[in-house]
Amino acid sequence: MNPLYFTAKGPRSSNEDSYLIQHFERGMLLIVADGLGGHKGGKYASNYATTNVLKKLRAMNDIGILPLEDILKEVHEELINLGLENNELYGMGTTLTCAYIDSENKLLGVHTGDSRAYLLRGNGLIQLTTDHTEAQKLFDEGLINKEELLNYPRKNILVSALGAKSNNLLIDSFEYQLAPKDRLLLSSDGFYASITKREIRDISVKFDEFSEFFFDVLSHVKKAEPTDNYSVVAIEVD
């Protein structure tokens, strides 16, 4: 499996997104994180989270959902403490979507914030993550409808992020047995805000060659002129 990736600052002055791709002897790790809290704090938080998830994962003998959730909790507390120790980093945080694929093509994932993971199989697309946003919470509670969700004025307000002291940390986890030709895509919100799930699905169906699919999706996003940093990591199962 050969991942493809792209990140850009878009119209912003700096890029607070971070991504990570790491091959293991018995698997592969993919991460996308979107930093919050200004240029210095946001970039520091997303980079710290990705590198330290990797560091802690390397120290584990057995990789599973519960240990992955524990890693996110540890990184969350570490970011809070770092922010309290350094005024320039106070208030920083980051989303994080992490996927580990083992040698048997079993997918293990953990997530907090509003970055996303999509699984494409055949003619379908599944969103594996839930957006931890104020808008999604109101929708899930039946207080707004789908149209109101799409047009919600505070749609980017998060209810969970690593390092965010003001909110309780929410961690979603997912497990999936991947099959040959499955495509996994992780992205920050700046990416998926510029392309719909249906468009991603249609492009995947159109292109049997993985690299052609990836670059056509990326071209579509660029043409939409994203209004934020945007990052994507994608892989096709052998």
C-alpha positions, 0 to 999 in steps of 0.5 A: 500500500502506497499512501498519497497525501497533500496539504496546503495553507489555502488563503491563510497566512500559515498552515496549522494542519499536520499529517503523518504516514508511518510504515510499521513492520506489521502495519501502517499508521495514518494521521490528519490533525487540524490545529486550533489557537492561532498560528504558533499554538495551532501548528504546535498542537497538531504537530505535537499530537501527530508525533507523540501519537506515533511515539507512544504507538511505537512503545506498545506491544499490542495495538488495539482500540483501547490503547489507542484511546488511552494514547489520545487521552494522554496527549490531551492532558499533555497539551493542556499542561503545555498550554498552562506552562507557556502563555504563547501556547495557551488555548491551543488544541487540535483535532486528530483522526488516526487510522492504523491498518495491520498486516491482515488489513484490519482497520483500527481508528480513533478520532476527536474533533471535526477532521474525518475518515471516509471508507470507499468500497465499490459504489459506496462511501461510509463516513467512519467518524462523527464531527464533534461540532456544536452543529452536529450535536444539535442535529443529533439531538433533533434540535435542527434539521439537515438543511439547518445543519448545512447552513448553521452559522457556527458550524465550525465550533468544536465541542471536543479537541485534544488540548481543549480545556473548556470541553470534555474530551470525546473520542470516537473509535472504529474498527473495520475489516478492509478488503482489496481495492478499498480506499481510505481517506483522512482529511481536515475540514478545509478539504471536505468543505470543498467537496461533497461525499457524493462527488468523492464517491463518483470520482472513485467510481470513475477512476479504477486507478488509485492515483488518478482518483486521488489527483482528480479529487484534489483537482476538484478541491483546488478549483473550489478555492478552499477558505481554510488550510486543507489536508488529505491522506489516502490509501488503497488496500492491496 
